[in-house]
Amino acid sequence: MKVRLLSACFVVFLCLIQVEPVFAANLLDSLNIGFLGVDEKKSEKIIWQDGPNRYIKIVPQDSTNFGLNEHPVNLSAEDINISLSQLKIDTGRGVIPVFSEEQIIRLSAGLASGLSVANTEQDIIFVLEKPESQMMGQTNAVFFVAGRVFYQWGRLNLVLGDYDRVRNIGFESAYDPKSADTHNYRFDHGKRTSESVSPNLIDKKAFDTPGISNKFVTSGRRSDWFQVDVNKISSAFDKRKRMAFQQSKSEKLMEMQSLFGSGSGASPVTSGRTIEERLVSLNSLKNKGLISEEEYSLKRKQILDDL
């Protein structure tokens, strides 16, 4: 009798997998039955969580086939933010960022915190969501992105699983109308040993950015696995900031020379520019943040003294 009952339950469960795979997976979770040998829920450490489907957690490595991680590692949230901002996908028809600005801010802070305390046998997994405006500016679609992060080979490794997976708000409401936002999805957080089957990642590649590339394995390029040289990208960003600063200083110098002369004896009055033109240029410098309030007041007085 027990054998028949178990057989009947198994058949019902197989049918349930075909009809409602999410519900079936959640049922397995509630019974503490997993598809993997490691029960991540029992050994996870929450870094940040907002409901059942938005989180950043420390969990055991999914596989040791590629060796141990180089954890703990100290990377600043700012440097991670800069690096993730440069992470883009070449779709063949255009280049799109992997994450939204809000996702980058949240993930950068979580990774900086988690990587500093994770050990060599731990990864960081995450699920973030982003709403997208569809018609008439109305937000009627929400997308999930789930992934796995670890530091190895001197680089930040990001393996995506579910990417731009549509949140099924209609199903959530039908499943539990009173608490739709509490429905627990089962996510693919990305795996070292197999490539993501997300249709939004297949045949895509990392946009050609210095310090960012896809991981190559024996089977070829992994479109879901990104390797990010955080130190290289942040250093290049610092260099660009310095160059921009030097350029702004040069622009300021040229503008100031046009306003007040080059110091070679040429008088501003005889430089061919009217008082009004010089005041307009001075206001422009102030609005661009190229001169301070004190400099603005001093130079404005000097110009008006020429009246």
C-alpha positions in Angstrom: 0.0 0.0 0.0 2.8 2.4 0.9 4.6 1.6 -2.3 1.5 2.4 -4.4 1.0 5.6 -2.5 4.6 6.7 -3.1 4.3 5.8 -6.7 1.2 7.8 -7.1 2.8 10.8 -5.4 5.8 10.5 -7.7 3.6 10.5 -10.8 1.6 13.5 -9.5 4.9 15.3 -8.8 6.2 14.6 -12.3 3.0 16.1 -13.7 3.3 19.1 -11.4 6.9 19.7 -12.8 5.5 19.9 -16.3 2.6 22.2 -15.4 4.0 24.4 -12.6 7.8 24.0 -12.4 8.2 27.0 -10.0 5.7 25.6 -7.6 7.3 22.2 -7.8 10.7 23.6 -7.0 9.3 25.6 -4.1 7.7 22.4 -2.8 11.1 20.7 -2.9 12.5 23.6 -1.0 9.9 23.4 1.7 10.6 19.7 2.1 14.3 20.5 2.3 15.0 18.4 -0.8 17.5 19.8 -3.3 18.9 18.9 -6.7 22.4 19.5 -5.4 24.4 17.8 -2.8 25.1 21.1 -0.9 22.2 22.6 1.0 23.1 26.3 0.5 20.2 27.5 2.7 21.7 26.0 5.8 25.2 27.4 5.3 24.4 30.7 3.7 25.2 34.1 5.2 22.9 37.0 4.3 24.7 40.3 3.3 21.5 42.1 2.2 18.0 40.9 1.7 14.7 42.6 0.8 12.0 40.0 0.5 12.4 36.4 -0.8 13.6 37.4 -4.3 16.1 40.2 -3.7 19.2 39.4 -1.9 23.0 39.1 -1.8 24.4 36.1 0.2 27.6 34.2 0.9 27.2 30.5 0.1 29.5 27.5 -0.5 31.3 27.2 -3.8 29.2 25.4 -6.4 32.2 23.5 -7.6 36.0 23.1 -6.9 36.8 22.1 -10.5 38.5 25.4 -11.0 40.3 25.5 -7.7 39.8 27.6 -4.6 38.9 31.3 -4.5 41.3 34.0 -3.5 39.2 35.1 -0.5 39.1 37.2 1.5 40.0 40.2 -0.7 39.5 43.9 0.0 38.0 45.8 -2.9 36.4 49.1 -2.4 32.7 49.6 -3.3 33.7 52.6 -5.4 36.2 50.5 -7.5 33.6 47.7 -8.0 31.0 50.3 -8.9 33.4 51.7 -11.6 34.1 48.3 -12.9 30.5 47.1 -13.1 29.6 50.3 -14.8 32.0 49.4 -17.6 30.5 45.9 -18.0 28.4 45.8 -21.2 27.1 43.1 -23.5 27.6 43.2 -27.3 24.3 41.8 -28.7 25.4 42.0 -32.3 22.8 44.7 -32.8 24.1 47.1 -30.2 25.8 47.4 -26.8 23.8 47.3 -23.6 24.8 47.6 -19.9 24.6 44.4 -17.9 23.2 46.2 -14.8 21.1 49.2 -14.2 22.6 52.1 -12.1 20.5 51.1 -9.1 21.6 47.4 -9.4 25.3 48.5 -9.6 25.0 50.6 -6.4 23.4 47.8 -4.5 25.7 45.0 -5.8 28.9 47.0 -5.4 28.2 47.6 -1.7 27.3 44.0 -1.1 30.3 42.6 -3.0 32.8 44.8 -1.1 31.3 43.7 2.2 31.0 40.0 1.3 34.4 39.5 -0.4 36.2 40.9 2.6 34.9 38.1 4.9 34.3 35.2 2.5 36.7 32.3 2.7 38.4 30.3 -0.1 35.5 27.9 -0.4 32.7 30.4 -0.5 31.0 32.4 -3.3 28.6 35.3 -3.3 25.2 34.8 -5.0 22.7 37.6 -5.8 19.3 38.3 -7.2 18.4 41.8 -8.1 15.4 43.2 -10.0 14.7 46.2 -12.2 11.4 47.6 -13.4 11.2 48.8 -17.0 8.9 51.3 -18.5 6.9 49.9 -21.4 4.1 51.9 -22.9 3.2 55.5 -22.0 6.0 55.5 -19.3 4.1 53.0 -17.2 6.1 50.3 -15.4 4.4 47.0 -16.2 7.4 44.7 -16.4 9.9 43.7 -13.8 13.1 41.6 -14.6 15.3 39.5 -12.4 19.0 39.0 -12.8 20.7 36.3 -10.8 24.4 35.5 -10.6 27.5 34.2 -8.8 30.6 36.2 -7.9 34.0 35.2 -6.7 37.6 36.5 -6.8 40.1 34.2 -8.5 43.1 34.6 -10.9 43.5 38.2 -9.7 40.1 39.1 -11.2 36.5 39.5 -10.1 34.6 36.6 -11.7 30.9 37.1 -12.5 28.8 34.1 -13.7 25.2 35.0 -14.7 22.4 32.5 -14.5 18.9 34.0 -14.9 19.3 37.2 -16.9 16.4 39.6 -17.5 14.0 36.9 -16.3 10.5 38.3 -16.3 8.8 38.4 -13.0 5.4 36.7 -13.3 3.3 39.1 -11.3 0.1 37.7 -12.7 1.0 34.2 -11.5 2.0 35.5 -8.1 -1.3 37.2 -7.7 -3.2 34.0 -8.7 -1.0 31.9 -6.5 -1.5 34.0 -3.4 -3.6 37.2 -4.0 -3.0 38.6 -0.5 0.8 38.5 -0.6 1.9 38.4 -4.2 5.3 39.9 -3.4 6.2 37.0 -1.0 6.2 34.3 -3.7 9.5 32.5 -3.6 11.1 31.9 -7.0 13.8 29.4 -7.6 16.7 31.0 -9.4 19.7 29.9 -11.4 22.6 31.7 -9.8 25.1 30.6 -12.5 27.5 27.6 -12.4 31.2 27.1 -13.1 30.6 23.7 -14.7 27.8 24.6 -17.2 26.8 27.6 -19.2 23.6 29.5 -18.6 20.7 28.7 -20.9 19.2 32.1 -20.5 18.1 33.2 -24.0 19.2 36.7 -23.2 22.8 35.6 -22.8 23.2 32.9 -25.5 25.6 34.0 -28.3 26.3 37.3 -26.6 29.8 38.5 -25.6 31.4 41.1 -23.4 31.9 44.4 -25.1 35.5 45.0 -25.9 36.6 47.0 -22.8 40.1 47.0 -21.4 40.1 44.8 -18.3 36.9 42.9 -19.1 36.6 39.7 -21.0 34.6 36.4 -21.2 36.1 33.4 -19.6 37.4 30.7 -22.0 37.1 27.1 -21.0 37.9 23.9 -23.0 34.6 24.1 -24.8 35.1 27.7 -25.8 34.0 31.2 -24.7 31.5 31.3 -21.9 29.0 34.1 -22.7 27.7 34.0 -19.2 31.0 34.3 -17.4 32.8 37.6 -17.2 36.2 38.3 -15.8 36.8 41.8 -14.5 40.2 43.3 -13.6 39.0 45.8 -11.0 42.5 47.3 -10.3 43.2 47.9 -14.0 39.8 49.5 -14.7 39.9 51.7 -11.6 43.4 52.8 -12.4 42.4 53.7 -16.0 39.4 55.5 -14.6 41.6 57.5 -12.2 43.9 58.3 -15.1 40.9 59.6 -17.2 39.7 61.7 -14.2 43.2 63.2 -14.0 43.3 63.9 -17.7 39.8 65.5 -17.5 41.0 67.6 -14.6 44.0 68.8 -16.5 41.8 69.5 -19.5 39.4 71.6 -17.4 42.4 73.5 -16.0 43.6 74.2 -19.5 40.2 75.3 -20.6 40.0 77.6 -17.5 43.4 79.1 -18.3 42.5 79.8 -21.9 39.2 81.3 -20.8 40.8 83.4 -18.2 43.5 84.6 -20.6 40.8 85.6 -23.1 39.0 87.6 -20.3 42.0 89.2 -18.6 44.9 89.0 -21.0 47.9 86.6 -21.1 50.2 88.7 -19.0 52.2 89.7 -22.0 51.2 93.3 -21.8 48.0 93.1 -23.7 45.2 94.9 -22.0 41.8 93.3 -21.6 40.2 96.5 -22.8 42.1 96.4 -26.1 41.6 92.6 -26.6 38.6 93.2 -28.8 36.0 91.9 -26.4 33.3 94.0 -24.9 32.5 94.2 -21.2 29.3 92.3 -21.8 31.1 89.5 -23.6 33.6 89.2 -20.8 30.9 89.1 -18.2 29.0 86.4 -20.2 32.2 84.3 -20.4 32.8 84.8 -16.6 29.3 83.5 -15.8 30.0 80.5 -18.1 33.1 79.7 -16.1 31.2 79.9 -12.8 28.3 77.8 -14.1 30.8 75.1 -15.3 32.4 75.0 -11.8 35.8 76.0 -13.3 36.1 79.0 -10.9 35.2 79.5 -7.3 32.7 82.1 -5.9 35.6 84.1 -4.7 37.3 84.1 -8.0 34.1 85.0 -9.7 33.5 88.0 -7.5 37.1 89.3 -7.8 37.1 89.0 -11.6 33.7 90.5 -12.0 34.8 93.5 -10.0 37.9 93.8 -12.3 35.8 93.8 -15.4 33.4 96.3 -14.0 36.3 98.6 -13.0 37.1 98.9 -16.8 33.7 100.7 -17.4 
